[in-house]
């Protein structure tokens, strides 16, 4: 069999949505909405490009190339290993996996705790032990669980969110206030950069393998058909994510009058659910969020453990699952706001590199797979992104920032775009003039 039924494709799409739909997908759109205020729709469009469009392209790119290390090795084999390891650590135990635990706690548990208990690190510690113990147990055999959640939990979660949104339209939380910070002058580009925080473009490079394996498990072997089904499943997941982002951004934009100005999206969403439905709103939202984050946590732990068990064969898959779960539990206790602050500089650096590789993979055959194209695009992207990351981290790089201020869009935090394009073009002509042979791992 080389084709799937519409029902099977829908199931794969919902599974992919379930894998994507975790911590960042819930907390960042409301926070964006609250800060963007009256500029919310311009900001959310920028957010959708990096939060939905690029993850979709990432899924397709993996379907075309096979895996992320193969893609990154087109720059250089050593770079391929280094980039892949860094990416798996970022999407895994350093940031994304711990964040699933902290978001579950802040949205699903904290609203029901007494003031003293909610301020105690002990509550988070106890919850994180339970959350990551369950993650570790289920990650050891995740395939059936993910499929079940994709078919059952995801539709239920969407229904819950739809109820929340419809209620917020019928009885509005309030009206959008004036935008703040970068949302005043550049809401689109601020939203574009904020989309990095979902980590979904990086996650797509990881989850692409799970989707491909699922499709093969359903009996599809033809590569073109696998790619086609990946695109269809990706579109289903992207449509779901887009609708959810619009809805959550609207709730955030209208929330200040009802829930006040909050320091993260988890607090905004919890406050909105309570305002709209009382304690019952927090119950249904909390349960949905915990299971949604748990699904993502299981998928990430499983994917990361599978990669590192192959990279480091002396350590078994089981050993790495347990190690990553324990490490993620420890990191999760830093708290949601602190975790976000720490992850922003890292994502500011790594995200543009992933974007450039994904986009180049779609025109790979056009430039004959020359490695110089990848190299000359990646070098300026990496340098400028590193400076942006150091600036985001609060280090004094004002001299370098001033020197790079002539670059288009540099003031918006995406000054790497034009140098990346120019570098790719220069690399292509250097390769042509030098008579370079094609250097590629796989031609598509």
HELIX and SHEET records of a PDB file:
HELIX    1   1 UNK A    6  UNK A   20  1                                  15    
HELIX    2   2 UNK A   23  UNK A   36  1                                  14    
HELIX    3   3 UNK A   37  UNK A   39  5                                   3    
HELIX    4   4 UNK A   40  UNK A   48  1                                   9    
HELIX    5   5 UNK A   49  UNK A   53  3                                   5    
HELIX    6   6 UNK A   54  UNK A   65  1                                  12    
HELIX    7   7 UNK A   68  UNK A   72  1                                   5    
HELIX    8   8 UNK A   77  UNK A   89  1                                  13    
HELIX    9   9 UNK A   90  UNK A   94  3                                   5    
HELIX   10  10 UNK A   96  UNK A  103  1                                   8    
HELIX   11  11 UNK A  104  UNK A  109  3                                   6    
HELIX   12  12 UNK A  110  UNK A  112  5                                   3    
HELIX   13  13 UNK A  115  UNK A  118  1                                   4    
HELIX   14  14 UNK A  121  UNK A  139  1                                  19    
HELIX   15  15 UNK A  143  UNK A  151  1                                   9    
HELIX   16  16 UNK A  153  UNK A  170  1                                  18    
HELIX   17  17 UNK A  181  UNK A  183  5                                   3    
HELIX   18  18 UNK A  187  UNK A  194  1                                   8    
HELIX   19  19 UNK A  195  UNK A  198  5                                   4    
HELIX   20  20 UNK A  200  UNK A  217  1                                  18    
HELIX   21  21 UNK A  223  UNK A  253  1                                  31    
HELIX   22  22 UNK A  256  UNK A  259  1                                   4    
HELIX   23  23 UNK A  265  UNK A  277  1                                  13    
HELIX   24  24 UNK A  279  UNK A  311  1                                  33    
HELIX   25  25 UNK A  317  UNK A  332  1                                  16    
HELIX   26  26 UNK A  336  UNK A  362  1                                  27    
HELIX   27  27 UNK A  371  UNK A  392  1                                  22    
HELIX   28  28 UNK A  398  UNK A  403  1                                   6    
HELIX   29  29 UNK A  410  UNK A  412  5                                   3    
HELIX   30  30 UNK A  416  UNK A  434  1                                  19    
END                                                                             
